[in-house]
């Protein structure tokens, strides 16, 4: 019996003794003829409130003795047989009250016990059985955190029976040396604050084996007072093992990817060295040779070397990109010029593989878009090269056209090749791997396909590969881009209105040039065309014609007056110097021709000037110098009008 209960019993017995003493005092002061023993029944009734079943019997005995004491010590009065009968009836009443009351109370307790058992049986047959035999472990503690009950699931999970667990702290029973201290602290804080808590924690079996659980603890309140805690534990050891295995796999895949990237980077550097050497040799040959056949061969070698260099650079960038590290930029660029330049490089490679290459560019010339030109270039380059790599013979085509679908607009790119469906099969493998969340295991071209797809997703685009026939794969890429509607600002203002007829004629001609503001770019290298176009757009020009050689430049100059002609030197069929001479001498003596050449020798510059070029700029072009020359041309135009 604990201390509070003991004190309650002492208080009850003291109270009963006081009442009994009071009744005895009264009994001793009245004649025997009065039924003074009957009040002891009140003591018995009060004694029935005790949780101890023996208390009413003890006090029934005491009250009997007190009744007999009163018989012998009370003043004489009444006939003797009446006095004896009185005392006998009092004792009988005392014991009858005690026995009958105890019987009624015991019967009531049995009925309550039966009702409790019935309720418990009903609970166990329904929800109780669920808790008792659930696979998850269920632990109930009192408000202090000591275990009061556990189910079979807990015993199965931890090895501890109910008898071994009662009155113990779950943490002291289950936690071990590898259990995370932060998780332990989190549990303690939540229990101390009487708040729910859920976490994953490492526990230990009775035999010392560690296991992981997903733990959820909820406090139970009754009338606003904390009554107990209910904890549900689920075994997640297998899931944790799988997570660790996947983490190891991912780390290994990242290491492999890094090793592959490093190898490709080193390989690219090794390839770049001989390519640079080839370009150096072809540059020297171009300067020293005047044989047309040798010059043509030299140009082909130069183009092939440049294409190889561009391709290796692109592949290096692709190999080093990882989906989690992709960053996008937003700027304005000429999509048509970008794709045209890429097609030139792909065409060179297709020729070496004896594959017929064709391009169908349906984009509006010089239409500018807002997007990420570098990522767009990498995407198109990679999938075009993938198609070319898997094509041994036959055809390769690239088609680009605008698309608009609901709120999206941009470029639809189709790359079709006779690869016997190889690219389609690769892409299907990538999609299946992605469905099972294992793209990190992909290697080779399949891994690069996954990266390429991630690049497209980074631009909010879509990739699909179709298989229209057994021999074909069709790569369809939608790149969302925003068409740029802003016109570049004008560099020059209109001339002052003339005051005489001669001036009117001159001003009209000059003003026509300024209104057209059209430039002719004569350049056989697609990359150079793109770069030059961007430079000119930056400084305010947006209307261009293009010539791939001197012969085309002469033909265009016959049909159109240009604000200026930007002329490369070394071009097929007719050089820039030859074209300059023809344009200045037979077409338009006033034509403004700006020579753009990589040849820095004084002879080359003087030869251009001698044949009519207005200015000579060295490649790579400087935007400030280019802008200064174009503004100077405008000043000369205004001077001539004056």
C-alpha positions, 0 to 999 in steps of 0.5 A: 500500500502506498503512502497516500492510501495508508494515510487515508486508511488512518484517517478513516479509522480515526473518524470511525473510532471517534463516532464509536467513542461518542456512541459509547459515551452516550450509551454509558450515560443512559439506562439499559432499557434504551436501545443505545447499540443501534447507532453503531450501525452508522459506523458500519455504513461508514466503514463500507466506504473503505476499499479494504473488505475487512474494514466493515468486519473489523468495525462490526466486531468492535461495535459488538464489543462496545455494545456488550461493554455498554451492557455491563457499564450502563446504569440499571433500568428496565426488566432484565429480559428486555435489556438482554433482548435489546442488546441482542437485537442491536448486535444482530442489526450491526452484523446484519448491516455489515454482512448484507451491505458487504454482499450487496457491494461485492455483487455490485463489484462483480457486475461491474467487473463483468461489464468491464470484461464485456467491454474489453472483450468487445474492444479486443474483438475489434480494434483491440485485436488490430492493435494487439496483432498489428504488424506495426509495433504499438507502445503505450506509456503513462504520462511520465513516459514509462511503458504500460503496454506493448503489442505483439508487433513490438515483441516481434520487432524488438524481442522484448515481451510485455513483462520485460518492458513494463515500467521502463523507458522505451529509449533506455530499452531500445536505443544504442551507441549508433542512435543519432543524438539529435533524434534522441534530443528531438524525442525528449523535447517533444515529450517534455513539451507534450507534443506529437513527434514523428521521425526516423531513428535507429533502435536495437533488438534484444539480441543487439541487432540494429534496426530502423523504425519510422516512429510516431508518438502522440500524447493523449489528454483527458479533460485537458490533463496528459494521461499517456503517450501512444507510439507506433513504430514501423520497421523501415530497415529494408528501405534504409538499406535500399536508400544507402545502396542507391546513395552509394550507386549515385556517388559511384555514378557521379564519380564515373561521370566525372571520370568520363568528363575528365577523360573526354576533356583530356581527349578533346585537348589531345584532338585540339592540338593537331586540329590547331596545327592543321589550321596553322598549316592551311593558313600558311598554305593559303598565304603562299599558294596561288594554285586554284586546285590547291587553294580549293583543297586547302579550304576544304581541309580548313573547313573540316578542321574547323568543324572538327574543332567546333564538334569536339568543343560541343561534345566536351560541353555536353559531357561536362553538363549534369542535369543538377548543374544546368543554368539557363541564360536569357538573351536575344539571338538569331536562331536562323543564323545559329542553325545555318552555321551548325548545318554547315559543320554537319554537312562537312561531316556528312560528306566525309561519311558519304551521307547525303545531307539536306537542310530545310530552314523555314525560319524567317531570316534575321528573325531574332528570338529571346532564349539561351543560344548556348544551350540551344546550340548544344542541344541541336549539335548533340542530337544532329551528331547523334543522328549522324553517328548512328547513320552509316549510309543513306540520308540525313536531314534537318528541318527547322520551322516556327511553332505555336501551341497555345501559349507556347511559341518557338522553333520545331526542329526535326532531324531525320536519319536512315539509322535503322531505328537506332536512335529511337531504340536508344531513346526508348531505353533512356525513357525506361531507365527514367521511369525506374529512377536509374538514369544515373546508371546510363553510360555512353550515348544513352547517358548523353541522351539523358543529359540532352533531354535534361537540357531541353527540359531546362528550357521548358522544351520537349523531346520525342523520337519517332520511328516512322519506318524500319529504316528511319529515326526522326528526332523532334525537338520543340524549343520554346523561344520568344520572338523579339519584336523590338527593332534596333535603334537607328544609328543615323538621322535623316539628312536635312531637306535640300534647297536645290534640284541637284541637292534633292537628287543627291539627298534622295539617293543618300536618304534611300540608302539610310532608309534601307540600311541594308548591308551585304555580308560576303563570308563563306564561314557560317560561324563568322556570319553569325558572329558578324550578324550579332555584332551588327545587330548590337549596333543597330542594323537588322537588314542583311543579304548574304553571299557565300563567295565573291561571285554571289557578292557581285551578283547581289551588288548589281541588283541592290544598292547597299549601305555597306558591303562587308567583304571577306577575302579568301572565298571560293570561286572568287576572292573578296579582292577580286569582287571588290575590284569588279563592284567598284569599277563596273557597278558602283564607284561609290559603294562602301566596301569594308574588308574583313580579313584575318590576313594581317600582312601590310600587302593584303591591306594595301591590295584591298585599298588599291582595289577600292575598299573603303576600310580594312578591319582585321578578324576577330572584329572589334565592335567599337571599330566596326561601329566607328567605321559605319558611323564614319560612312554616315558622316561621309554620306552627309558631307556629300549631301551638303 
